[in-house]
Amino acid sequence: MYTLGINAYHGDSSACIYRNTEIIAATEEERILRLKHWAGLPVKAIEFCLKEAGISLKDVDHITVSRDPKAKLSQKALYAVSSLNL
């Protein structure tokens, strides 16, 4: 059984594929896009993981999505403020 794990819509978006309890592939979207702390749906990371696992989306039995809008909120705010070009 294959599961696609998605960590999306906040900094360091990522994806992974695991079979039963074994991680087959995992990566952060920023590694592919070369954009530090990239946030959004990690489409390229998902594609990478599927390719590394040698499967297609049709082979995935379950999709899990992390959801915690307050995750690392203070670090995100500090990073956003420090990145302003004032």
N, CA, C and O atoms as CSV, one atom per row, in Angstrom:
chain,resi,resn,atom,element,x,y,z
A,1,MET,N,N,0.838,-1.169,0.000
A,1,MET,CA,C,0.000,0.000,0.000
A,1,MET,C,C,0.891,1.243,0.000
A,1,MET,O,O,1.773,1.376,0.848
A,2,TYR,N,N,0.663,2.143,-0.940
A,2,TYR,CA,C,1.431,3.381,-1.043
A,2,TYR,C,C,0.632,4.551,-0.469
A,2,TYR,O,O,-0.577,4.658,-0.675
A,3,THR,N,N,1.328,5.418,0.247
A,3,THR,CA,C,0.729,6.628,0.794
A,3,THR,C,C,1.568,7.819,0.355
A,3,THR,O,O,2.795,7.800,0.449
A,4,LEU,N,N,0.893,8.849,-0.124
A,4,LEU,CA,C,1.534,10.109,-0.484
A,4,LEU,C,C,1.299,11.077,0.661
A,4,LEU,O,O,0.154,11.378,0.999
A,5,GLY,N,N,2.369,11.563,1.256
A,5,GLY,CA,C,2.270,12.550,2.324
A,5,GLY,C,C,2.608,13.922,1.782
A,5,GLY,O,O,3.604,14.092,1.079
A,6,ILE,N,N,1.780,14.900,2.105
A,6,ILE,CA,C,1.973,16.260,1.611
A,6,ILE,C,C,1.994,17.233,2.781
A,6,ILE,O,O,1.099,17.230,3.626
A,7,ASN,N,N,3.021,18.058,2.816
A,7,ASN,CA,C,3.143,19.134,3.791
A,7,ASN,C,C,3.097,20.422,2.976
A,7,ASN,O,O,4.071,20.766,2.307
A,8,ALA,N,N,1.976,21.134,3.027
A,8,ALA,CA,C,1.776,22.229,2.080
A,8,ALA,C,C,1.309,23.522,2.735
A,8,ALA,O,O,0.852,23.550,3.877
A,9,TYR,N,N,1.446,24.584,1.958
A,9,TYR,CA,C,0.900,25.912,2.230
A,9,TYR,C,C,1.515,26.633,3.410
A,9,TYR,O,O,0.876,27.502,4.003
A,10,HIS,N,N,2.721,26.296,3.757
A,10,HIS,CA,C,3.529,27.115,4.649
A,10,HIS,C,C,4.978,26.820,4.318
A,10,HIS,O,O,5.263,25.874,3.584
A,11,GLY,N,N,5.886,27.603,4.840
A,11,GLY,CA,C,7.295,27.466,4.482
A,11,GLY,C,C,7.798,26.042,4.579
A,11,GLY,O,O,7.412,25.290,5.474
A,12,ASP,N,N,8.655,25.685,3.657
A,12,ASP,CA,C,9.264,24.354,3.595
A,12,ASP,C,C,8.266,23.263,3.203
A,12,ASP,O,O,8.275,22.174,3.777
A,13,SER,N,N,7.412,23.554,2.233
A,13,SER,CA,C,6.472,22.560,1.718
A,13,SER,C,C,7.239,21.358,1.197
A,13,SER,O,O,8.337,21.493,0.657
A,14,SER,N,N,6.651,20.180,1.364
A,14,SER,CA,C,7.363,18.954,1.004
A,14,SER,C,C,6.385,17.833,0.680
A,14,SER,O,O,5.173,17.970,0.845
A,15,ALA,N,N,6.945,16.725,0.217
A,15,ALA,CA,C,6.147,15.537,-0.078
A,15,ALA,C,C,6.972,14.297,0.221
A,15,ALA,O,O,8.202,14.338,0.244
A,16,CYS,N,N,6.274,13.199,0.450
A,16,CYS,CA,C,6.951,11.916,0.638
A,16,CYS,C,C,6.040,10.796,0.152
A,16,CYS,O,O,4.821,10.950,0.076
A,17,ILE,N,N,6.651,9.685,-0.170
A,17,ILE,CA,C,5.923,8.467,-0.526
A,17,ILE,C,C,6.415,7.382,0.413
A,17,ILE,O,O,7.620,7.192,0.582
A,18,TYR,N,N,5.487,6.680,1.015
A,18,TYR,CA,C,5.915,5.518,1.774
A,18,TYR,C,C,5.037,4.324,1.459
A,18,TYR,O,O,3.857,4.454,1.131
A,19,ARG,N,N,5.650,3.164,1.568
A,19,ARG,CA,C,4.962,1.897,1.331
A,19,ARG,C,C,4.875,1.199,2.676
A,19,ARG,O,O,5.893,0.888,3.294
A,20,ASN,N,N,3.664,0.959,3.117
A,20,ASN,CA,C,3.408,0.405,4.448
A,20,ASN,C,C,4.076,1.303,5.489
A,20,ASN,O,O,3.543,2.375,5.776
A,21,THR,N,N,5.194,0.927,6.057
A,21,THR,CA,C,5.864,1.780,7.049
A,21,THR,C,C,7.239,2.250,6.589
A,21,THR,O,O,7.978,2.841,7.377
A,22,GLU,N,N,7.595,2.001,5.342
A,22,GLU,CA,C,8.923,2.350,4.824
A,22,GLU,C,C,8.856,3.587,3.931
A,22,GLU,O,O,8.079,3.628,2.977
A,23,ILE,N,N,9.671,4.595,4.242
A,23,ILE,CA,C,9.743,5.788,3.394
A,23,ILE,C,C,10.520,5.434,2.131
A,23,ILE,O,O,11.651,4.953,2.196
A,24,ILE,N,N,9.900,5.677,0.988
A,24,ILE,CA,C,10.506,5.370,-0.308
A,24,ILE,C,C,11.208,6.603,-0.875
A,24,ILE,O,O,12.304,6.500,-1.426
A,25,ALA,N,N,10.574,7.766,-0.739
A,25,ALA,CA,C,11.142,9.015,-1.259
A,25,ALA,C,C,10.571,10.188,-0.475
A,25,ALA,O,O,9.435,10.143,-0.005
A,26,ALA,N,N,11.371,11.234,-0.341
A,26,ALA,CA,C,10.923,12.455,0.336
A,26,ALA,C,C,11.801,13.620,-0.101
A,26,ALA,O,O,13.009,13.462,-0.277
A,27,THR,N,N,11.195,14.781,-0.274
A,27,THR,CA,C,11.970,15.983,-0.597
A,27,THR,C,C,11.142,17.228,-0.307
A,27,THR,O,O,9.914,17.180,-0.236
A,28,GLU,N,N,11.845,18.341,-0.140
A,28,GLU,CA,C,11.202,19.638,0.015
A,28,GLU,C,C,11.134,20.324,-1.347
A,28,GLU,O,O,12.034,20.180,-2.175
A,29,GLU,N,N,10.071,21.060,-1.562
A,29,GLU,CA,C,9.887,21.776,-2.829
A,29,GLU,C,C,11.034,22.763,-3.075
A,29,GLU,O,O,11.451,22.958,-4.216
A,30,GLU,N,N,11.537,23.380,-2.015
A,30,GLU,CA,C,12.610,24.374,-2.183
A,30,GLU,C,C,13.872,23.770,-2.770
A,30,GLU,O,O,14.651,24.485,-3.400
A,31,ARG,N,N,14.098,22.479,-2.584
A,31,ARG,CA,C,15.283,21.819,-3.142
A,31,ARG,C,C,15.211,21.767,-4.664
A,31,ARG,O,O,16.234,21.787,-5.349
A,32,ILE,N,N,13.999,21.702,-5.173
A,32,ILE,CA,C,13.799,21.617,-6.622
A,32,ILE,C,C,13.700,23.015,-7.240
A,32,ILE,O,O,14.314,23.291,-8.271
A,33,LEU,N,N,12.922,23.892,-6.599
A,33,LEU,CA,C,12.710,25.243,-7.131
A,33,LEU,C,C,13.849,26.204,-6.812
A,33,LEU,O,O,13.978,27.249,-7.449
A,34,ARG,N,N,14.672,25.854,-5.831
A,34,ARG,CA,C,15.775,26.706,-5.378
A,34,ARG,C,C,15.265,28.032,-4.815
A,34,ARG,O,O,15.886,29.078,-5.004
A,35,LEU,N,N,14.113,27.973,-4.114
A,35,LEU,CA,C,13.529,29.138,-3.452
A,35,LEU,C,C,13.402,28.815,-1.969
A,35,LEU,O,O,12.562,28.002,-1.584
A,36,LYS,N,N,14.213,29.431,-1.146
A,36,LYS,CA,C,14.257,29.145,0.281
A,36,LYS,C,C,12.900,29.372,0.945
A,36,LYS,O,O,12.247,30.388,0.708
A,37,HIS,N,N,12.483,28.426,1.773
A,37,HIS,CA,C,11.226,28.464,2.537
A,37,HIS,C,C,10.004,28.608,1.631
A,37,HIS,O,O,9.035,29.276,1.992
A,38,TRP,N,N,10.051,27.986,0.467
A,38,TRP,CA,C,8.931,28.070,-0.470
A,38,TRP,C,C,7.666,27.525,0.181
A,38,TRP,O,O,7.711,26.507,0.873
A,39,ALA,N,N,6.538,28.196,-0.037
A,39,ALA,CA,C,5.251,27.769,0.523
A,39,ALA,C,C,4.243,27.608,-0.607
A,39,ALA,O,O,4.232,28.399,-1.549
A,40,GLY,N,N,3.411,26.603,-0.517
A,40,GLY,CA,C,2.387,26.335,-1.514
A,40,GLY,C,C,2.236,24.839,-1.689
A,40,GLY,O,O,2.767,24.061,-0.896
A,41,LEU,N,N,1.524,24.435,-2.709
A,41,LEU,CA,C,1.366,23.011,-2.997
A,41,LEU,C,C,2.663,22.506,-3.632
A,41,LEU,O,O,3.083,23.041,-4.658
A,42,PRO,N,N,3.302,21.500,-3.056
A,42,PRO,CA,C,4.607,21.043,-3.549
A,42,PRO,C,C,4.505,20.101,-4.756
A,42,PRO,O,O,4.843,18.921,-4.667
A,43,VAL,N,N,4.041,20.639,-5.866
A,43,VAL,CA,C,3.796,19.842,-7.073
A,43,VAL,C,C,5.071,19.148,-7.562
A,43,VAL,O,O,5.054,17.954,-7.862
A,44,LYS,N,N,6.161,19.889,-7.639
A,44,LYS,CA,C,7.422,19.301,-8.126
A,44,LYS,C,C,7.944,18.239,-7.158
A,44,LYS,O,O,8.496,17.229,-7.594
A,45,ALA,N,N,7.780,18.453,-5.870
A,45,ALA,CA,C,8.208,17.456,-4.879
A,45,ALA,C,C,7.368,16.187,-5.003
A,45,ALA,O,O,7.891,15.081,-4.870
A,46,ILE,N,N,6.078,16.342,-5.254
A,46,ILE,CA,C,5.203,15.181,-5.454
A,46,ILE,C,C,5.647,14.409,-6.689
A,46,ILE,O,O,5.770,13.185,-6.651
A,47,GLU,N,N,5.887,15.128,-7.788
A,47,GLU,CA,C,6.342,14.474,-9.020
A,47,GLU,C,C,7.660,13.737,-8.797
A,47,GLU,O,O,7.831,12.612,-9.267
A,48,PHE,N,N,8.592,14.369,-8.082
A,48,PHE,CA,C,9.880,13.752,-7.785
A,48,PHE,C,C,9.688,12.459,-6.990
A,48,PHE,O,O,10.279,11.431,-7.320
A,49,CYS,N,N,8.876,12.512,-5.963
A,49,CYS,CA,C,8.670,11.336,-5.109
A,49,CYS,C,C,8.018,10.186,-5.877
A,49,CYS,O,O,8.409,9.030,-5.716
A,50,LEU,N,N,7.031,10.499,-6.707
A,50,LEU,CA,C,6.394,9.458,-7.514
A,50,LEU,C,C,7.409,8.812,-8.453
A,50,LEU,O,O,7.441,7.590,-8.605
A,51,LYS,N,N,8.240,9.647,-9.083
A,51,LYS,CA,C,9.259,9.124,-10.002
A,51,LYS,C,C,10.273,8.259,-9.257
A,51,LYS,O,O,10.624,7.176,-9.724
A,52,GLU,N,N,10.747,8.730,-8.102
A,52,GLU,CA,C,11.720,7.969,-7.313
A,52,GLU,C,C,11.150,6.625,-6.857
A,52,GLU,O,O,11.871,5.629,-6.790
A,53,ALA,N,N,9.860,6.604,-6.545
A,53,ALA,CA,C,9.208,5.372,-6.098
A,53,ALA,C,C,8.872,4.457,-7.272
A,53,ALA,O,O,8.568,3.280,-7.079
A,54,GLY,N,N,8.928,5.000,-8.490
A,54,GLY,CA,C,8.612,4.206,-9.675
A,54,GLY,C,C,7.134,3.892,-9.809
A,54,GLY,O,O,6.751,2.841,-10.322
A,55,ILE,N,N,6.299,4.831,-9.335
A,55,ILE,CA,C,4.854,4.630,-9.402
A,55,ILE,C,C,4.191,5.873,-9.990
A,55,ILE,O,O,4.832,6.910,-10.165
A,56,SER,N,N,2.905,5.752,-10.289
A,56,SER,CA,C,2.133,6.906,-10.742
A,56,SER,C,C,1.097,7.225,-9.668
A,56,SER,O,O,0.930,6.473,-8.708
A,57,LEU,N,N,0.416,8.333,-9.839
A,57,LEU,CA,C,-0.599,8.731,-8.873
A,57,LEU,C,C,-1.706,7.678,-8.766
A,57,LEU,O,O,-2.332,7.538,-7.715
A,58,LYS,N,N,-1.940,6.950,-9.841
A,58,LYS,CA,C,-2.953,5.881,-9.829
A,58,LYS,C,C,-2.607,4.765,-8.850
A,58,LYS,O,O,-3.496,4.065,-8.365
A,59,ASP,N,N,-1.313,4.598,-8.558
A,59,ASP,CA,C,-0.865,3.543,-7.650
A,59,ASP,C,C,-0.975,3.934,-6.180
A,59,ASP,O,O,-0.824,3.087,-5.299
A,60,VAL,N,N,-1.238,5.206,-5.913
A,60,VAL,CA,C,-1.304,5.696,-4.532
A,60,VAL,C,C,-2.651,5.311,-3.924
A,60,VAL,O,O,-3.708,5.579,-4.495
A,61,ASP,N,N,-2.588,4.676,-2.753
A,61,ASP,CA,C,-3.803,4.230,-2.068
A,61,ASP,C,C,-4.386,5.298,-1.146
A,61,ASP,O,O,-5.603,5.401,-0.996
A,62,HIS,N,N,-3.507,6.090,-0.531
A,62,HIS,CA,C,-3.947,7.118,0.412
A,62,HIS,C,C,-3.122,8.380,0.213
A,62,HIS,O,O,-1.949,8.324,-0.159
A,63,ILE,N,N,-3.759,9.521,0.469
A,63,ILE,CA,C,-3.062,10.802,0.460
A,63,ILE,C,C,-3.297,11.450,1.816
A,63,ILE,O,O,-4.435,11.570,2.270
A,64,THR,N,N,-2.216,11.866,2.457
A,64,THR,CA,C,-2.327,12.555,3.744
A,64,THR,C,C,-1.794,13.970,3.581
A,64,THR,O,O,-0.821,14.202,2.865
A,65,VAL,N,N,-2.445,14.912,4.256
A,65,VAL,CA,C,-2.038,16.311,4.182
A,65,VAL,C,C,-1.921,16.847,5.604
A,65,VAL,O,O,-2.860,16.748,6.393
A,66,SER,N,N,-0.764,17.414,5.922
A,66,SER,CA,C,-0.606,18.010,7.251
A,66,SER,C,C,-1.403,19.307,7.307
A,66,SER,O,O,-1.565,20.003,6.305
A,67,ARG,N,N,-1.886,19.608,8.482
A,67,ARG,CA,C,-2.680,20.832,8.609
A,67,ARG,C,C,-2.464,21.427,9.994
A,67,ARG,O,O,-2.987,20.919,10.985
A,68,ASP,N,N,-1.712,22.476,10.052
A,68,ASP,CA,C,-1.509,23.227,11.285
A,68,ASP,C,C,-1.133,24.650,10.902
A,68,ASP,O,O,0.051,24.962,10.771
A,69,PRO,N,N,-2.132,25.522,10.720
A,69,PRO,CA,C,-1.853,26.875,10.255
A,69,PRO,C,C,-0.978,27.691,11.204
A,69,PRO,O,O,-0.400,28.698,10.794
A,70,LYS,N,N,-0.874,27.273,12.460
A,70,LYS,CA,C,-0.062,28.014,13.424
A,70,LYS,C,C,1.344,27.431,13.576
A,70,LYS,O,O,2.124,27.905,14.402
A,71,ALA,N,N,1.665,26.426,12.799
A,71,ALA,CA,C,2.977,25.781,12.908
A,71,ALA,C,C,4.090,26.791,12.677
A,71,ALA,O,O,4.144,27.439,11.633
A,72,LYS,N,N,4.966,26.918,13.646
A,72,LYS,CA,C,6.133,27.808,13.562
A,72,LYS,C,C,5.751,29.242,13.193
A,72,LYS,O,O,6.488,29.922,12.478
A,73,LEU,N,N,4.609,29.691,13.680
A,73,LEU,CA,C,4.107,31.013,13.318
A,73,LEU,C,C,5.082,32.128,13.691
A,73,LEU,O,O,5.296,33.048,12.902
A,74,SER,N,N,5.671,32.057,14.875
A,74,SER,CA,C,6.586,33.130,15.281
A,74,SER,C,C,7.832,33.158,14.398
A,74,SER,O,O,8.306,34.235,14.037
A,75,GLN,N,N,8.371,31.981,14.046
A,75,GLN,CA,C,9.543,31.943,13.168
A,75,GLN,C,C,9.205,32.492,11.786
A,75,GLN,O,O,10.010,33.198,11.179
A,76,LYS,N,N,8.012,32.166,11.293
A,76,LYS,CA,C,7.596,32.657,9.980
A,76,LYS,C,C,7.469,34.180,9.991
A,76,LYS,O,O,7.903,34.856,9.058
A,77,ALA,N,N,6.875,34.704,11.048
A,77,ALA,CA,C,6.693,36.152,11.148
A,77,ALA,C,C,8.045,36.860,11.209
A,77,ALA,O,O,8.249,37.867,10.531
A,78,LEU,N,N,8.962,36.343,12.012
A,78,LEU,CA,C,10.298,36.944,12.103
A,78,LEU,C,C,11.025,36.894,10.764
A,78,LEU,O,O,11.680,37.861,10.375
A,79,TYR,N,N,10.912,35.778,10.064
A,79,TYR,CA,C,11.557,35.655,8.755
A,79,TYR,C,C,10.949,36.654,7.766
A,79,TYR,O,O,11.671,37.304,7.010
A,80,ALA,N,N,9.612,36.771,7.778
A,80,ALA,CA,C,8.942,37.685,6.857
A,80,ALA,C,C,9.373,39.125,7.113
A,80,ALA,O,O,9.649,39.870,6.173
A,81,VAL,N,N,9.430,39.514,8.376
A,81,VAL,CA,C,9.832,40.879,8.722
A,81,VAL,C,C,11.292,41.125,8.347
A,81,VAL,O,O,11.632,42.189,7.830
A,82,SER,N,N,12.145,40.152,8.603
A,82,SER,CA,C,13.570,40.326,8.294
A,82,SER,C,C,13.833,40.352,6.791
A,82,SER,O,O,14.880,40.829,6.352
A,83,SER,N,N,12.894,39.844,6.004
A,83,SER,CA,C,13.069,39.794,4.552
A,83,SER,C,C,12.548,41.037,3.839
A,83,SER,O,O,12.724,41.185,2.630
A,84,LEU,N,N,11.909,41.924,4.586
A,84,LEU,CA,C,11.381,43.145,3.975
A,84,LEU,C,C,12.527,44.044,3.522
A,84,LEU,O,O,13.537,44.186,4.210
A,85,ASN,N,N,12.351,44.631,2.379
A,85,ASN,CA,C,13.362,45.561,1.846
A,85,ASN,C,C,12.956,46.990,2.186
A,85,ASN,O,O,12.444,47.721,1.339
A,86,LEU,N,N,13.192,47.373,3.426
A,86,LEU,CA,C,12.818,48.729,3.862
A,86,LEU,C,C,13.998,49.656,3.834
A,86,LEU,O,O,13.866,50.834,4.169
